[in-house]
Amino acid sequence: MKKFFAGAAVALCVVMASPVLAQSNDAPPSSENLALARRVVAITTPDYDKMILAQMQAGLAEARLHEADPEIGKWMDKNAGLILLPHMRTLLDQITTVYAQRFTTAELEAMLAFYESPLGRVIAGKALSIGVEVNALVNPIIEAYATELLTRMCGEFDCGEGKSQPAARSKSQQR
């Protein structure tokens, strides 16, 4: 059922994001914009690897893997970060491309001018840590939404015990 909750939440996010995605510019960015965007992303994600690894370690500690299975906990401590970081770097590359596509050269240059200033660096550092905090706030909201959505849907349709999808007919149609 949890997998269905997650799937329903993802589907909703895709539906809600569709108008925004439809407005995207899929043209390849210029090499100048790509170079500027790389600098913007680099300067706005200070200590990114360290912050991501700390967040991952906190999640592993919260999961209490060492208590459940010390051998698996030890393996995760050794390998999870090594596996995670290349994926996160891929994400940063994708973000770089989005910046290069969406912002003009002048906008990217203005961003760099700001973020290279002392105040800009402070704000960039705070924005990244705030982003991590906001992400932690979003997950319970998505879970609560998915739970409420499916609870109401299963109140209307016969989901049955252990089913991840409602039956074809609503309860009112079955009567």
N, C-alpha and C positions, 0 to 999 in steps of 0.2 A: 504494500500500500504506500510505503514511503517513496518508492521509486515513482509511483504514479503521481504523488504529490509534487515531487520535483519536476516531473515531466509536464504536469499541468501548469506549474509556475513558469517554467521555461516557455511553454507555448503562449501563455499570456504575455510574457515579456516580448516575445517575437511579434505578436499581434500589436501590442502597444507601440513597439519601436518601428513598425512597418512604414508609417508616414515619414519618419525621420530618415530611415534607410533609403526610401525612395528618392530623397533629395540629395543623396550622396553623389560625389564626383568620382567616378571610377577611372578617369584618365590618369595615365602614369604621370607622376610629378616630375618636374624639371630636376636636373641634377643639382642646380643651385638651391632649390627649395628643399631637396632631400638632405643636402649637406647642412643647411640652416636648421632644419627640423631635427637632425641628429644632435646638433649642439643644444637646441632647446630641450629636447628630451633628456639628454645627459645632465644638463644643469638643473633641471627640475626634478630629477630623481637621485639626489645625493644619497650615498650609502644604501642604494636600493637592494643590492644583494644581501647586505648585513641585516636590513630591516625585514626582508622577506624571510630569511633564514630564522630570525628571532621569532617572527609570527608563526612560522611552521613549527619551531621547537615548542612554542607555547601551546599550539594545538595538539602536538603529540603528547605533551605533559598532561593536558586536560583529558586526553583520551585514555590516559593511564595504561598504556601498553606494557610498561615495565611490570606493573602489578599483575596484569592479565597473563602475560607471557614474556618473561625476561629476555628470552632469546630473540623473539620478534622485536621487542623494544630496542634491544641493542642493534639489531640489523637496521631498523628504521632510523635510529640515531646516526648510523654510519652512512646510509644510502639515500634517505629521503631528500636531503638537500642537494646531493649530487644529481639526482634525477629531476628535481624541481627547477633548479636554476636555468638549465637550457630552455625549458618551456617558458619561463618568465622572460628570458632574453628574447625569445621569439615574439612574445607579447609586446615587448618594448619596440622591437623592429616594426611590428604592425602599427603600433601607435605612432611611430615616426612617420610611416607612410601616410597615415591619416592626416597628421599635422601638415605634411608636405603637400598633400592634395587640397586640404581645406583652407589653409592660410596662404595669403599672398606673400611674395618676397618681402614687401615692406612690413607686413604684419609680423612675420618671423623675425625680421631685423629689430623691430620695436620690442618684441618679446625678449630677444637676446639682450638688448640694451638694458631692459629692466632687470631681468634675472641675473645679469652679470654685475649689477650694482650690489652693494652690501645689503641694503634692505630687500632687494629682490631675492638674494640667496637665503635670507632668513625666512621670507615668505615661502619660497620653494620648499625648504626643509619642513616647515609647518604644514604646508599643503599635502605633502606626501604622507606624513604621519596622520593627518586628519583623514585622508583618503582611506587609510587602513582602519581607522576607527569607524568611519561611515560604513565601510564594507561589513564590519562586525555588527552594525546596527541593522543592515539590510537583511541579512540572513534570517533572523527570527521573524521579521515582518513577512518575508516571502513564505516561510513555513506556516505562520499563523494564517495568512491569506489562503494558502493551498488547503490547509486543514478546514477552514471555514467553508471554502468553496465546495470541497468534496463532501463535507458533512451536509450542507444544504442540498447538493445534488443527490446524495444518497437518501436524503429525506424525501425527495421527489421521485427518484428512480430506485429500483431494487438493485442495489450494488451487491448484495449477498455477502456472506462472510468470506474474507480473503480474496475477493475479486478486485481487480484493479480498474475495471470498467463497468459502467452500469448496464443492466439488462436493456434490451431494445425498447421495452415499453415502460412508461411511467407507472407508479403505483396506482394512480387514479384510473389509468387505462385498464389495469388488471382487474379492477373491481367490477 
